[in-house]
């Protein structure tokens, strides 16, 4: 079996205290809960009663067959819709309908497959947050080898990353940032952006996943991206259209939204491009995260993780031997 890691992957050991390859699964700090009370109407005194009412509505209406209705799981949907019961319920049903309608996005996904697409620098999550405490999901679409990765593979990785991100209570409260680097986007890559694919993107961004996308930033977009966006734009609601920002090569424009202290050097920031592999290594070691993924229907095979560790160790050893 060949190495899973790309030969040009560098193992950068972060020293920045803001950099961490661990999900923050603990209770949110008090200041964040105060923010939640003011901005998403989350009241700790009534939260349990609201969750119980939410659960009763799900069972009473019977529009979907949920695999989970525990408090922690339901809380994600309430936070995602500012504790509006009807909106949260519709989101909950849409989430299950999306999974039922697109089983290929969830079947056969494991840690090893996530590692491959991450180490090819197509999709990654920097191990730090923006100045507002939000995670950044970064796509570099010009790196997409359409012969190696199908559209389905990209959706698989996206959904798995979002499912992991939403485990963090602060992500449930604050939402996240989408970041698209369109440098070197080709006609061949744009060809795969069909109306059907665009519709699924909008479902994930707007209607069918409890992660609120606070903003989407697009940089280095070539002319061909205008064609792609014309397919997506009519499907977005007004609120989402207002949260999409185009910067081209103007990094000062980007910095008005994301402080350069919280960006990679390529975008005028101070961070290097940290490796993706430590995320997967951490997930593979965490029984809590693996159990969560299993509960969502993902395949977590211990043998896959052992193969990953062996291959990554060989790759790192080979990298160091070159110096």
N, C-alpha and C positions, 0 to 999 in steps of 0.2 A: 504494500500500500504506500502511495507517495505521500510526501509531506503535505499537511493541510495548510501550513502557513506559506504565504507568498515569500519568495526569496528576499524581497526588498523590505520585509517587515522589520522595523527596528524596535528593540525592547527598551523603551525609555522608562527609567524608574523615576516617577514623579516625586519631587521634594516639596512642591507647593502645598501648603496645608489645606487649600481649597480643593485639591485634587484627590479624589477617592474613587476606587473601583468597587465600592460597596453600595448597595441600595440601603437607604435610610428607612428601616421598617419600624422604627420606634415611634412613640407618641409625639405629635407635633409640639413645638415649643409654645409657650403661653402667648407670645406676641403673634404667632401665626393663627392661633385659635381666636384671638381678638379680631384679627383681620377677617377670618372666616365668618365671624358673627356679624360683622358690618357689611361684608361684600357678597356672601352667599347664603346668608340667613341661617347659619348653623348655630343652634343654641344647645349647649351641652345638657341643659336642664330638661329639654323636651326631645332630644335626639332619639332616645330609646323608644319613646311612644310613637314617634313618626316612623321609625323603621318598622315597628310592629304593624302599624296601619298600612304601610307600604306592602309588607308581606301579605297581609290579608287581602289587599286588592289584587295582587298577583294571582293568588289561589282562587279568589272569587270569580275573576274574569276568565281565567283559563285560556288565554290567547297563546301561551307558550308553555313548554314543559322545561322548567329550569333545572339544571343539575345542582344548583346551589341557591339557597335562600338564607344563608347565615347573615348575621348583622354586618360583619366586615364587608362582605360581598355587596350587599344591598346599599351600604353607605356610599360606595363609589358612584352609583347612579344618582343618588340624591344630591351628592356634592356636585356632580357633573351638570345638574340642572337647578342649582341654587335652591334646593329643597322645595321645588315646585312639584307636588306629588304627581299631577297628571303628566307633566313633561318628563319626569323621571320614569314614570311607567311606560310611556311611549318609547323612550330611549332603551329601556330594558327589553321590551318586545322586539324593537328593531335590532338590537344586539343579537338576540337569538335567531331572528329571521335571517340576518346576514350570515351567521354561522351555518344555518341549515341550507341556505341558498348557495354557499361557496365552500363546500366541505374540503375542496382541494387546497384551500389556504391553511388548513389546520392538520390535515392528514400527513403522517410521516415526517413531521417537523421535529428535529432533535437538536441538541447542542452543537453537534458536529456540523450540521448544515448551516446553522447560524454563524459558526466560526468562519466557514469558507467565504461567505458573502461579505462578512465584515472585514476580513483580512485582504480582500481585493479592493478595499477602500471605496466601496459603493455606498454602503450604509454604515453609519456609526453613531454612537452617542458619546460625546466628549465626557470625560470623568470629572466634570465640574458643571456648575449651573450659571445662568446669567445673573445679572445684578439683582433680579427680583426673586431669585431662588427657583427658577424654572429650568428643567432639563431642555436640552437642544437635541433634536433628531436631525442629523445631517446626512443629506444625500448628495453624492457627486455623480450626477447622471452621465457625464462624459466618460466615466470609467466603466460604464455598463457594457459588458461583452454579451451581446444578445444571443450568441451561439452557446455561451456557457450558462447563462442564467435567463430563464424565461420570465415573463411578466408574473406568472404564478409564484416563482421563487422570490421575487421582490415583495409581493404581497405577503407571502409566508413570513419573511423576515420582519416586515413592518408590523404585522399583527402580533408576532411573538414579542418584539421589542416593546410595543405598546402594552401588552399584557404584563410584562415585567415592570415597566415604568409605573403603571397604575397601582402597583403594590405599595408604592411610597405614599403615605398619607398626604405629604406636602404636594405631590403631583396631583392627587385627587382634588385638593383645594385650589392650587394655583394654576393648574394646567401646564401645557408645554409649548415649545416653540418648534416650528418646522423650518428647516433651512435647506434650500436647494441651490447647489452650485451647478450651473448649467454650462460651465466652460467645456468646450470641445463636443457639445451635443451634436449628433449627426442626424442626417435624414433617416438613416436606417433605424436609429433609436427612436426618433420621433414617429416613425411609421407604426410602431406598436401602440401608440397612444390613441386607441380607438374610442368611439363614444361609450362603448361598454366599459372599458377600462376607466375612462373619466368618471363615469357614474359610480363605480366602485370606490374610486378615490374620494369622491364627495361623500359617499355613505360613511366612510371611515372618519373623515374630517368633521362632518357636521351632524349626521343623524344616528349613527349606529355604534358608537364607541364612547365609553364614559370619560375618556380623556379629552378635556376641553383644549382645543388648539387656540392659544391666545393670539398668535401671529404667525404668518408665513413670510419668510424673507427669501427673495430670489436674487442671486448675483451672477454676473458674467453671462447673462443670457444672450445668445446669438439670435439672428433674425428668425431662425427656424422655430425658436421657442414661441414666438408670436402665434404661429400656426397651431401649436399644441395648446396654448392657453385659450385660443378661441373656441376650442372644443370643451374646455372645462368651465370657462367663465359663465355661460348661461345656466349651468347647473348649480352654481353657488347662490346661497341666499344673500340678502343685502348685508347682513351682519358679517358674513364670512368674506364678502368682497372687500369690505372696509378693513379687513385684517390682513390683506395680501399686499406686500410692499416690494417694489422692483427697484434694484439699486445699480444694476449693470456693473461697471468698474468703479463706481463712486463709493469708496469705503467710508468716507465721511458721512454719507447718507445712512449707511448701515449703522454707524456708531451712534447716530441719534436715537437708535432703538436698543442696541446691545453695546454695552460698554466694552471697549477693546480689551479691558482686563479679563474679559470672559469670552475671548475668541481666539482661534488659532492664528499664528503669524501670517498665514496666507491671506487673511482677511483684515490685516492691520492690527491684529491682536498680539498678545505676548506669550501665548501658549504654543508649544510645538504640537505636531500631530501625534498625540499619544496612541500607542498600539491598542488594538481592539481585543486582542486575545485575553488580557487579564479579566475583562468582564465575564467572558464565558468560563474561565477558570474559576472565578468566584461563584458563579451560578452552580457549577458542577460540584462545588464543595458544600453548598448550603442545602441542608435537608429541607429547610422551610421553603426555599424557592422551588426546589425540585418537586416537592409535594404539591405546591400551588400550581405548577405547570401540569402535573398529572391530573389534578382536579379539573383543569380546563381542557383536558383531552389531548395534551401533548405527549409525545413519546419521550420518555427519559430512561435511556438504557445505560446502565452502569458500565457496560462493556464499551459503549461509544465514548464515554468520558475517559476511560482508561486508555483507549486508543489515542484520543486527543492529547492526553498528557504525555504519552510516549512520543508522539510525533512532534509536539511543540518543544519537548526537551531536546530531541534530536536536532530540530531546526535551530534552536538557540545555541546549542553546542557547536554546530557547524558555523553559525554566524560569528561566534567569538573566536573560533579557530582561524578565521581569516585575518585577524588583527595581531 
